[in-house]
Amino acid sequence: MTTDTERKTTGRLADEVRIREVLQDRAAATAERDAGRFLAHCAPEFVDFSLAPPLQFKGPQALDRQALEAWYATWEGRIEVTLTQVEITAGDEVAFAHSINLMSGTKADGFEVRLWSRATVGLRRIDGVWKITHEHSSVPFLMDGSGLAALDLTP
């Protein structure tokens, strides 16, 4: 006979798998430049603390397909996003994940990008589906007074 604790643990593991699939599918959508697929994982009230200005994007501003497609257009070929050190904590209705991510590819001007960043994602279960409600991405900066991003760090 299965106990309530065993059922709950099995459910949490299944939720973690589903959330990992959401995160992986968003990375794949970026590689394939599929803005609709990327944004489909976001809740309508999505808030994004992105690497790019402004300080935050909220709701429709954060779900702007044309803006995302315009960003994709600044790249030549695939934009690879590799998620590493992914940690997921899931409750019944709310979850969060954090990871260290590598983005690499070639910008339209030929500049080769290899950028490590940190990401934290908040999710809610909406109608039985895990949707991203908040994302925060960051790059460490040098604490020497220069304010420069520390782009040479690796995990």
C-alpha positions as a Python dict, from the first residue, in 0.01 Angstrom:
ca = {
    (1, 'M'): (0, 0, 0),
    (2, 'T'): (128, 347, -95),
    (3, 'T'): (142, 607, 180),
    (4, 'D'): (44, 973, 145),
    (5, 'T'): (411, 1066, 184),
    (6, 'E'): (513, 832, -99),
    (7, 'R'): (237, 972, -324),
    (8, 'K'): (345, 1326, -245),
    (9, 'T'): (712, 1245, -316),
    (10, 'T'): (621, 1076, -645),
    (11, 'G'): (410, 1380, -740),
    (12, 'R'): (693, 1621, -656),
    (13, 'L'): (938, 1423, -868),
    (14, 'A'): (691, 1424, -1159),
    (15, 'D'): (650, 1802, -1119),
    (16, 'E'): (1027, 1849, -1121),
    (17, 'V'): (1048, 1649, -1444),
    (18, 'R'): (773, 1862, -1602),
    (19, 'I'): (942, 2185, -1492),
    (20, 'R'): (1277, 2067, -1628),
    (21, 'E'): (1100, 1994, -1959),
    (22, 'V'): (959, 2350, -1962),
    (23, 'L'): (1305, 2498, -1908),
    (24, 'Q'): (1465, 2272, -2170),
    (25, 'D'): (1192, 2348, -2423),
    (26, 'R'): (1246, 2722, -2379),
    (27, 'A'): (1618, 2673, -2442),
    (28, 'A'): (1536, 2471, -2754),
    (29, 'A'): (1289, 2739, -2867),
    (30, 'T'): (1568, 2997, -2841),
    (31, 'A'): (1803, 2779, -3047),
    (32, 'E'): (1530, 2744, -3309),
    (33, 'R'): (1429, 3113, -3283),
    (34, 'D'): (1069, 3017, -3208),
    (35, 'A'): (933, 3315, -3015),
    (36, 'G'): (580, 3176, -2993),
    (37, 'R'): (700, 2851, -2838),
    (38, 'F'): (933, 3037, -2600),
    (39, 'L'): (655, 3266, -2478),
    (40, 'A'): (393, 2988, -2456),
    (41, 'H'): (555, 2872, -2130),
    (42, 'C'): (489, 3210, -1965),
    (43, 'A'): (183, 3310, -1762),
    (44, 'P'): (-5, 3624, -1874),
    (45, 'E'): (124, 3811, -1565),
    (46, 'F'): (487, 3718, -1643),
    (47, 'V'): (754, 3951, -1499),
    (48, 'D'): (1106, 3942, -1642),
    (49, 'F'): (1420, 4085, -1484),
    (50, 'S'): (1628, 4040, -1797),
    (51, 'L'): (1994, 4105, -1867),
    (52, 'A'): (1892, 4385, -2104),
    (53, 'P'): (1737, 4716, -1995),
    (54, 'P'): (1493, 4828, -1864),
    (55, 'L'): (1496, 4705, -1505),
    (56, 'Q'): (1183, 4496, -1561),
    (57, 'F'): (935, 4384, -1821),
    (58, 'K'): (579, 4307, -1705),
    (59, 'G'): (275, 4140, -1860),
    (60, 'P'): (224, 4228, -2228),
    (61, 'Q'): (556, 4415, -2240),
    (62, 'A'): (735, 4099, -2121),
    (63, 'L'): (543, 3881, -2367),
    (64, 'D'): (621, 4093, -2675),
    (65, 'R'): (674, 3842, -2954),
    (66, 'Q'): (791, 4107, -3201),
    (67, 'A'): (1058, 4231, -2958),
    (68, 'L'): (1182, 3875, -2904),
    (69, 'E'): (1190, 3810, -3279),
    (70, 'A'): (1382, 4138, -3327),
    (71, 'W'): (1639, 4016, -3072),
    (72, 'Y'): (1665, 3680, -3251),
    (73, 'A'): (1735, 3875, -3572),
    (74, 'T'): (2053, 4018, -3414),
    (75, 'W'): (2202, 3668, -3427),
    (76, 'E'): (2342, 3463, -3712),
    (77, 'G'): (2244, 3096, -3696),
    (78, 'R'): (2149, 2913, -3377),
    (79, 'I'): (2151, 3069, -3031),
    (80, 'E'): (2254, 2786, -2804),
    (81, 'V'): (2142, 2795, -2441),
    (82, 'T'): (2280, 2523, -2217),
    (83, 'L'): (2130, 2493, -1871),
    (84, 'T'): (2365, 2359, -1603),
    (85, 'Q'): (2338, 2302, -1230),
    (86, 'V'): (1958, 2312, -1250),
    (87, 'E'): (1793, 2294, -907),
    (88, 'I'): (1413, 2274, -879),
    (89, 'T'): (1190, 2301, -574),
    (90, 'A'): (820, 2234, -633),
    (91, 'G'): (521, 2273, -405),
    (92, 'D'): (159, 2198, -486),
    (93, 'E'): (96, 2521, -680),
    (94, 'V'): (426, 2713, -679),
    (95, 'A'): (780, 2620, -777),
    (96, 'F'): (1114, 2780, -843),
    (97, 'A'): (1426, 2677, -1027),
    (98, 'H'): (1773, 2820, -1058),
    (99, 'S'): (2057, 2741, -1291),
    (100, 'I'): (2386, 2855, -1438),
    (101, 'N'): (2339, 2894, -1814),
    (102, 'L'): (2573, 2922, -2109),
    (103, 'M'): (2453, 3120, -2411),
    (104, 'S'): (2666, 3093, -2721),
    (105, 'G'): (2642, 3182, -3084),
    (106, 'T'): (2739, 3444, -3336),
    (107, 'K'): (2588, 3790, -3353),
    (108, 'A'): (2490, 3928, -3694),
    (109, 'D'): (2806, 4145, -3694),
    (110, 'G'): (3024, 3833, -3651),
    (111, 'F'): (3093, 3877, -3278),
    (112, 'E'): (3123, 3535, -3109),
    (113, 'V'): (2922, 3516, -2786),
    (114, 'R'): (3003, 3278, -2502),
    (115, 'L'): (2826, 3414, -2196),
    (116, 'W'): (2764, 3245, -1861),
    (117, 'S'): (2473, 3384, -1664),
    (118, 'R'): (2259, 3300, -1363),
    (119, 'A'): (1885, 3244, -1385),
    (120, 'T'): (1607, 3205, -1132),
    (121, 'V'): (1259, 3113, -1254),
    (122, 'G'): (935, 3120, -1055),
    (123, 'L'): (642, 2907, -1172),
    (124, 'R'): (277, 2853, -1085),
    (125, 'R'): (58, 2559, -1170),
    (126, 'I'): (-223, 2710, -1379),
    (127, 'D'): (-500, 2474, -1492),
    (128, 'G'): (-267, 2182, -1421),
    (129, 'V'): (22, 2322, -1630),
    (130, 'W'): (343, 2476, -1495),
    (131, 'K'): (372, 2834, -1627),
    (132, 'I'): (658, 3075, -1569),
    (133, 'T'): (547, 3382, -1377),
    (134, 'H'): (886, 3537, -1304),
    (135, 'E'): (1238, 3513, -1444),
    (136, 'H'): (1549, 3685, -1318),
    (137, 'S'): (1875, 3667, -1514),
    (138, 'S'): (2204, 3820, -1404),
    (139, 'V'): (2574, 3834, -1478),
    (140, 'P'): (2818, 3900, -1193),
    (141, 'F'): (3002, 4231, -1208),
    (142, 'L'): (3348, 4328, -1089),
    (143, 'M'): (3346, 4482, -742),
    (144, 'D'): (3655, 4694, -816),
    (145, 'G'): (3455, 5011, -884),
    (146, 'S'): (3460, 4968, -1261),
    (147, 'G'): (3105, 4828, -1278),
    (148, 'L'): (3213, 4597, -1561),
    (149, 'A'): (3044, 4262, -1612),
    (150, 'A'): (3263, 3965, -1515),
    (151, 'L'): (3227, 3783, -1847),
    (152, 'D'): (3526, 3553, -1803),
    (153, 'L'): (3375, 3344, -1521),
    (154, 'T'): (3292, 2978, -1571),
    (155, 'P'): (3126, 2731, -1334),
}
